[in-house]
Amino acid sequence: MKCECASLPEIFYLSEGPEGFEGSLKLLDGKDWVNLYECPECGTLWAIDAWDKYRVRFAMRLGSREAWPTIIPVEEQKELLLASRGGTTDEMCIWEDCGKHRVKGVVYCIDHLYEAGARE
């Protein structure tokens, strides 16, 4: 597989990445349900959620080996979730005393949507 690391975003849903992406990388380490991979062509490091049939998997570029071990930050997961849903509306979240705007297509803000278990 040709290296596509430079064209990939900093964080993305693994299912939306290039076909065979994870298999093209070299596994270096694993900890707390996240694996560290390295691209054998360009040396880019990736943190990728370990496989679990009940979880959406994320891939996140790491700037250096010193950033490992890491978990994929919740705030970055929320940003990806918000982008995948198309942003927010002018309407307010129905959660009592929330005051934040709803995510398109749902009645919750990004914080409450994520808290309810949505990941994509």
Backbone as ProteinMPNN parsed JSONL, in Angstrom:
{"seq_chain_A": "MKCECASLPEIFYLSEGPEGFEGSLKLLDGKDWVNLYECPECGTLWAIDAWDKYRVRFAMRLGSREAWPTIIPVEEQKELLLASRGGTTDEMCIWEDCGKHRVKGVVYCIDHLYEAGARE", "coords_chain_A": {"N_chain_A": [[0.844, -1.188, 0.0], [0.557, 2.173, -0.833], [1.992, 4.908, 0.882], [-0.118, 7.071, 2.628], [-0.113, 8.883, 4.615], [0.516, 11.675, 4.827], [-1.654, 12.899, 3.637], [-3.762, 12.468, 5.282], [-6.129, 13.412, 7.882], [-5.476, 14.821, 11.199], [-6.895, 13.423, 13.147], [-9.2, 10.793, 12.738], [-12.062, 8.733, 11.869], [-11.367, 5.367, 11.928], [-12.684, 3.627, 10.225], [-13.282, 5.26, 8.107], [-10.929, 5.817, 6.934], [-8.173, 5.146, 4.639], [-8.547, 2.127, 2.762], [-7.33, -0.806, 4.217], [-5.502, 0.505, 5.794], [-4.675, 0.274, 8.59], [-3.53, -2.279, 8.527], [-1.329, -1.808, 6.96], [0.505, -0.647, 8.554], [3.144, -0.75, 11.052], [2.966, -2.455, 14.054], [3.835, -1.201, 17.162], [3.42, -0.983, 19.94], [1.088, -1.478, 22.638], [-1.463, -0.294, 24.785], [-3.871, 0.109, 27.309], [-6.222, -0.224, 25.633], [-5.5, 1.109, 23.338], [-3.455, 1.205, 20.488], [-0.094, 1.613, 19.361], [1.209, 2.543, 16.326], [3.467, 2.535, 13.507], [4.2, 4.081, 10.449], [5.751, 2.293, 7.958], [6.885, 3.47, 5.748], [7.032, 6.355, 5.91], [7.441, 6.89, 8.573], [5.608, 8.072, 10.268], [3.809, 8.26, 13.299], [1.032, 6.61, 14.728], [-1.771, 6.571, 16.869], [-4.106, 4.179, 17.485], [-7.311, 3.062, 18.21], [-7.82, -0.043, 19.873], [-9.27, -3.026, 18.51], [-12.69, -3.561, 19.061], [-15.808, -4.939, 19.18], [-17.91, -3.338, 19.996], [-17.203, -0.698, 19.897], [-16.548, 2.44, 18.322], [-13.829, 3.111, 16.262], [-10.963, 5.162, 16.473], [-8.343, 6.944, 14.826], [-5.322, 8.586, 15.42], [-2.864, 10.933, 14.683], [0.405, 11.037, 15.989], [2.79, 13.301, 17.261], [5.322, 12.636, 18.196], [7.328, 10.007, 19.666], [7.418, 10.406, 22.344], [4.915, 11.247, 23.013], [3.531, 8.992, 23.541], [2.589, 6.605, 26.079], [-0.784, 7.193, 25.077], [-4.177, 8.321, 25.227], [-6.871, 8.754, 23.005], [-7.834, 11.988, 22.924], [-10.825, 13.121, 24.504], [-11.985, 15.577, 23.809], [-11.097, 15.938, 21.192], [-12.322, 13.765, 20.001], [-14.96, 14.579, 20.303], [-14.976, 16.854, 18.657], [-14.625, 15.664, 16.143], [-16.951, 14.094, 16.059], [-18.893, 16.142, 16.09], [-18.301, 17.417, 13.644], [-18.866, 15.301, 11.906], [-21.579, 15.159, 12.133], [-22.433, 17.471, 11.03], [-22.28, 19.93, 12.343], [-23.768, 22.507, 14.419], [-27.099, 23.628, 15.413], [-29.399, 26.443, 15.6], [-31.052, 26.0, 17.651], [-31.584, 25.168, 21.135], [-30.026, 22.846, 23.395], [-31.85, 20.183, 24.927], [-31.293, 19.363, 27.469], [-31.632, 19.929, 30.883], [-30.993, 23.185, 32.036], [-28.794, 23.555, 30.314], [-28.017, 25.255, 27.981], [-26.452, 25.232, 25.667], [-25.944, 24.957, 22.086], [-27.814, 22.739, 19.954], [-26.697, 19.727, 18.346], [-26.783, 19.116, 14.888], [-29.609, 17.317, 13.776], [-30.155, 16.017, 16.16], [-31.351, 16.288, 19.59], [-29.625, 17.181, 21.487], [-26.727, 18.94, 22.825], [-23.229, 18.894, 21.885], [-21.743, 17.943, 24.074], [-23.62, 16.567, 25.716], [-24.598, 14.734, 23.876], [-22.324, 13.186, 23.374], [-21.913, 12.23, 25.96], [-24.137, 10.593, 26.143], [-23.326, 8.461, 24.689], [-22.893, 8.516, 21.947], [-20.691, 8.297, 19.166], [-20.22, 8.594, 16.527]], "CA_chain_A": [[0.0, 0.0, 0.0], [1.282, 3.433, -0.913], [1.831, 5.74, 2.078], [-1.06, 8.179, 2.489], [-0.105, 9.583, 5.892], [0.53, 13.131, 4.674], [-2.954, 13.392, 3.188], [-4.793, 12.137, 6.267], [-6.3, 14.39, 8.962], [-4.819, 14.499, 12.467], [-7.729, 12.416, 13.789], [-10.293, 10.376, 11.867], [-12.635, 7.427, 12.137], [-10.589, 4.377, 11.204], [-13.523, 3.072, 9.162], [-13.326, 6.208, 6.998], [-9.576, 5.97, 6.415], [-7.875, 4.344, 3.454], [-8.73, 0.687, 2.916], [-6.105, -1.501, 4.566], [-4.578, 1.428, 6.456], [-4.098, -0.298, 9.808], [-2.705, -3.415, 8.134], [-0.1, -1.352, 6.304], [1.368, -0.059, 9.572], [3.878, -1.659, 11.93], [2.543, -2.351, 15.447], [4.976, -0.999, 18.048], [3.078, -1.12, 21.357], [-0.326, -1.39, 22.948], [-1.731, -0.002, 26.188], [-5.182, 0.675, 27.642], [-7.129, -0.281, 24.491], [-4.993, 1.925, 22.23], [-2.214, 0.658, 19.943], [0.829, 2.532, 18.709], [1.672, 2.045, 15.037], [4.374, 3.386, 12.748], [4.188, 3.86, 9.007], [7.09, 1.851, 7.563], [7.413, 4.29, 4.647], [7.372, 7.735, 6.276], [7.766, 6.969, 9.998], [4.554, 8.717, 11.043], [3.267, 7.459, 14.386], [-0.426, 6.67, 14.847], [-2.477, 5.911, 17.974], [-5.345, 3.637, 16.932], [-8.057, 2.273, 19.185], [-7.823, -1.488, 19.683], [-10.543, -3.507, 18.0], [-13.734, -3.984, 19.987], [-17.02, -4.92, 18.353], [-18.878, -2.371, 20.507], [-16.64, 0.659, 19.901], [-16.094, 3.122, 17.117], [-12.376, 3.226, 16.379], [-10.345, 6.399, 16.035], [-6.909, 6.963, 14.541], [-4.815, 9.929, 15.679], [-1.437, 11.121, 14.412], [1.212, 11.485, 17.125], [3.932, 14.088, 16.821], [6.585, 12.01, 18.584], [7.217, 8.813, 20.512], [7.225, 10.893, 23.712], [3.474, 11.414, 23.219], [2.993, 7.669, 23.865], [1.238, 6.142, 25.747], [-1.805, 8.224, 25.05], [-5.53, 7.973, 24.825], [-7.328, 9.752, 22.053], [-8.545, 12.936, 23.775], [-12.275, 13.225, 24.374], [-12.331, 16.811, 23.094], [-10.873, 15.707, 19.761], [-13.391, 12.862, 19.57], [-16.175, 15.407, 20.209], [-14.851, 17.688, 17.452], [-14.87, 14.789, 14.992], [-18.376, 13.77, 16.116], [-19.627, 17.336, 15.682], [-18.098, 17.598, 12.202], [-19.552, 14.224, 11.172], [-23.013, 15.428, 12.212], [-22.729, 18.688, 10.286], [-22.249, 21.136, 13.162], [-24.857, 22.772, 15.36], [-28.26, 24.407, 14.972], [-29.68, 27.599, 16.448], [-31.884, 25.548, 18.768], [-30.834, 24.849, 22.338], [-30.042, 21.483, 23.932], [-32.989, 19.992, 25.825], [-30.819, 19.011, 28.804], [-32.005, 20.992, 31.818], [-29.991, 24.206, 32.356], [-27.587, 23.389, 29.502], [-27.702, 26.518, 27.331], [-25.605, 25.087, 24.477], [-26.686, 24.671, 20.862], [-27.98, 21.338, 19.567], [-26.009, 19.166, 17.185], [-27.762, 18.867, 13.825], [-30.245, 16.015, 13.723], [-30.458, 15.493, 17.494], [-31.862, 17.305, 20.514], [-28.592, 17.452, 22.489], [-25.474, 19.598, 22.463], [-22.168, 17.914, 21.669], [-21.349, 17.336, 25.347], [-24.626, 15.605, 26.153], [-24.654, 13.689, 22.863], [-21.191, 12.315, 23.654], [-22.198, 11.594, 27.251], [-25.155, 9.566, 25.892], [-22.669, 7.321, 24.053], [-22.676, 8.685, 20.503], [-19.293, 8.506, 18.777], [-20.168, 8.973, 15.105]], "C_chain_A": [[0.886, 1.247, 0.0], [0.978, 4.278, 0.329], [0.899, 6.914, 1.783], [-1.078, 9.063, 3.722], [-0.209, 11.105, 5.751], [-0.831, 13.699, 4.284], [-4.074, 13.146, 4.197], [-4.916, 13.224, 7.331], [-5.601, 13.927, 10.24], [-5.575, 13.417, 13.241], [-8.861, 12.078, 12.828], [-10.847, 9.049, 12.353], [-11.856, 6.424, 11.303], [-11.377, 3.796, 10.039], [-13.607, 3.979, 7.939], [-11.945, 6.472, 6.403], [-9.37, 5.107, 5.183], [-8.06, 2.85, 3.742], [-7.374, 0.028, 3.197], [-5.096, -0.667, 5.329], [-3.892, 0.789, 7.661], [-3.156, -1.454, 9.481], [-1.397, -3.024, 7.469], [0.912, -0.794, 7.298], [2.048, -1.131, 10.407], [3.435, -1.404, 13.372], [3.775, -2.256, 16.341], [4.657, -1.312, 19.506], [1.567, -1.063, 21.505], [-0.512, -1.16, 24.435], [-3.114, 0.594, 26.328], [-6.104, 0.816, 26.438], [-6.755, 0.675, 23.359], [-3.664, 1.31, 21.802], [-1.397, 1.742, 19.269], [1.353, 1.857, 17.451], [2.633, 3.054, 14.416], [4.246, 3.044, 11.276], [5.598, 3.448, 8.594], [7.706, 2.694, 6.447], [7.871, 5.666, 5.093], [7.707, 7.917, 7.757], [6.716, 7.662, 10.856], [4.016, 7.747, 12.094], [1.762, 7.687, 14.492], [-0.872, 5.949, 16.112], [-3.813, 5.473, 17.394], [-6.02, 2.795, 17.999], [-7.967, 0.794, 18.846], [-9.215, -1.92, 19.237], [-11.435, -3.957, 19.138], [-15.037, -3.866, 19.216], [-18.048, -3.898, 18.809], [-18.395, -0.93, 20.442], [-16.348, 1.16, 18.496], [-14.597, 3.343, 17.307], [-11.873, 4.533, 15.765], [-8.875, 6.151, 15.726], [-6.445, 8.406, 14.715], [-3.307, 9.956, 15.451], [-0.757, 11.599, 15.701], [2.436, 12.212, 16.605], [5.273, 13.455, 17.128], [6.319, 10.792, 19.455], [6.977, 9.219, 21.975], [5.743, 11.099, 24.037], [2.795, 10.104, 23.612], [3.382, 7.304, 25.285], [0.24, 7.284, 25.854], [-3.167, 7.595, 24.857], [-5.95, 9.06, 23.857], [-8.232, 10.717, 22.811], [-10.034, 13.057, 23.452], [-12.649, 14.467, 23.568], [-12.13, 16.645, 21.592], [-11.903, 14.743, 19.198], [-14.69, 13.649, 19.388], [-16.137, 16.283, 18.964], [-15.139, 16.872, 16.195], [-16.343, 14.405, 14.923], [-19.208, 14.949, 15.633], [-19.497, 17.561, 14.175], [-18.857, 16.541, 11.404], [-21.059, 14.417, 11.16], [-23.403, 16.737, 11.524], [-22.79, 19.961, 11.1], [-23.458, 21.265, 14.075], [-25.99, 23.54, 14.69], [-28.392, 25.634, 15.863], [-30.506, 27.212, 17.672], [-30.999, 25.12, 19.94], [-31.031, 23.389, 22.752], [-31.2, 21.347, 24.923], [-32.578, 19.603, 27.242], [-31.079, 20.197, 29.733], [-30.812, 21.881, 32.157], [-28.707, 24.107, 31.52], [-27.178, 24.702, 28.837], [-26.776, 26.433, 26.129], [-26.472, 24.708, 23.278], [-26.701, 23.176, 20.554], [-27.073, 20.98, 18.387], [-27.084, 18.879, 16.147], [-28.287, 17.44, 13.879], [-30.574, 15.387, 15.06], [-30.894, 16.635, 18.408], [-30.848, 17.701, 21.583], [-27.438, 18.259, 21.923], [-24.404, 18.52, 22.328], [-21.774, 17.219, 22.961], [-22.339, 16.267, 25.793], [-24.808, 14.466, 25.147], [-23.525, 12.676, 23.111], [-21.41, 11.54, 24.954], [-23.216, 10.458, 27.101], [-24.575, 8.368, 25.134], [-22.444, 7.438, 22.56], [-21.211, 8.943, 20.218], [-19.155, 8.819, 17.3], [-21.539, 9.365, 14.621]], "O_chain_A": [[1.85, 1.336, 0.76], [-0.17, 4.347, 0.769], [1.097, 7.654, 0.819], [-1.963, 9.906, 3.865], [-0.956, 11.743, 6.492], [-1.124, 14.859, 4.573], [-5.209, 13.573, 3.983], [-3.93, 13.887, 7.654], [-5.185, 12.773, 10.342], [-4.96, 12.59, 13.914], [-9.418, 12.963, 12.18], [-10.214, 8.335, 13.131], [-11.701, 6.61, 10.097], [-10.81, 3.504, 8.986], [-13.963, 3.523, 6.853], [-11.811, 7.265, 5.472], [-10.288, 4.419, 4.737], [-7.76, 2.379, 4.84], [-6.395, 0.279, 2.494], [-3.951, -1.084, 5.498], [-2.664, 0.768, 7.739], [-2.098, -1.587, 10.098], [-0.46, -3.821, 7.421], [2.049, -0.501, 6.929], [1.593, -2.273, 10.466], [3.516, -0.276, 13.858], [4.654, -3.116, 16.291], [5.501, -1.838, 20.232], [0.86, -0.644, 20.589], [0.189, -1.754, 25.254], [-3.495, 1.479, 25.563], [-6.706, 1.873, 26.243], [-7.592, 1.011, 22.521], [-2.845, 0.938, 22.643], [-1.943, 2.674, 18.68], [1.873, 0.742, 17.5], [2.623, 4.242, 14.74], [4.191, 1.873, 10.898], [6.55, 4.184, 8.854], [8.916, 2.639, 6.225], [8.955, 6.115, 4.718], [8.199, 8.972, 8.156], [6.919, 7.824, 12.059], [3.797, 6.568, 11.815], [1.281, 8.813, 14.361], [-0.408, 4.846, 16.398], [-4.567, 6.294, 16.872], [-5.397, 1.931, 18.616], [-8.03, 0.414, 17.676], [-10.21, -1.264, 19.545], [-10.995, -4.645, 20.06], [-15.337, -2.811, 18.658], [-18.985, -3.613, 18.063], [-19.103, -0.025, 20.885], [-15.956, 0.401, 17.61], [-14.153, 3.719, 18.391], [-12.304, 4.944, 14.688], [-8.249, 5.259, 16.297], [-7.086, 9.336, 14.225], [-2.572, 9.11, 15.961], [-1.282, 12.458, 16.409], [3.048, 11.791, 15.624], [6.253, 13.694, 16.423], [5.199, 10.586, 19.922], [6.397, 8.455, 22.746], [5.362, 11.123, 25.208], [1.618, 10.1, 23.975], [4.481, 7.684, 25.688], [0.42, 8.218, 26.636], [-3.284, 6.467, 24.378], [-5.423, 10.171, 23.9], [-9.29, 10.314, 23.295], [-10.438, 13.089, 22.29], [-13.546, 14.407, 22.728], [-12.92, 17.165, 20.804], [-12.318, 14.88, 18.047], [-15.433, 13.417, 18.434], [-17.152, 16.44, 18.285], [-15.823, 17.345, 15.287], [-16.925, 14.392, 13.838], [-20.136, 14.767, 14.844], [-20.486, 17.864, 13.508], [-19.424, 16.84, 10.353], [-21.745, 13.9, 10.278], [-24.587, 17.068, 11.449], [-23.294, 20.976, 10.62], [-24.085, 20.276, 14.453], [-25.862, 24.031, 13.569], [-27.589, 25.837, 16.774], [-30.645, 27.996, 18.612], [-29.835, 24.761, 19.765], [-32.071, 22.786, 22.487], [-31.497, 22.28, 25.67], [-33.429, 19.521, 28.128], [-30.773, 21.339, 29.389], [-29.746, 21.385, 32.522], [-27.645, 24.531, 31.974], [-26.091, 25.211, 29.109], [-26.35, 27.468, 25.616], [-27.585, 24.206, 23.432], [-25.75, 22.451, 20.844], [-26.737, 21.823, 17.555], [-28.181, 18.443, 16.495], [-27.523, 16.484, 14.008], [-31.206, 14.331, 15.105], [-30.813, 17.805, 18.036], [-31.172, 18.471, 22.487], [-27.195, 18.27, 20.717], [-24.658, 17.353, 22.628], [-21.497, 16.02, 22.95], [-21.936, 15.178, 26.203], [-25.139, 13.347, 25.539], [-23.744, 11.465, 23.062], [-21.127, 10.345, 25.032], [-23.166, 9.477, 27.842], [-25.264, 7.363, 24.956], [-21.857, 6.539, 21.958], [-20.557, 9.707, 20.927], [-18.095, 9.261, 16.856], [-21.705, 9.716, 13.452]]}, "name": "protein", "num_of_chains": 1, "seq": "MKCECASLPEIFYLSEGPEGFEGSLKLLDGKDWVNLYECPECGTLWAIDAWDKYRVRFAMRLGSREAWPTIIPVEEQKELLLASRGGTTDEMCIWEDCGKHRVKGVVYCIDHLYEAGARE"}
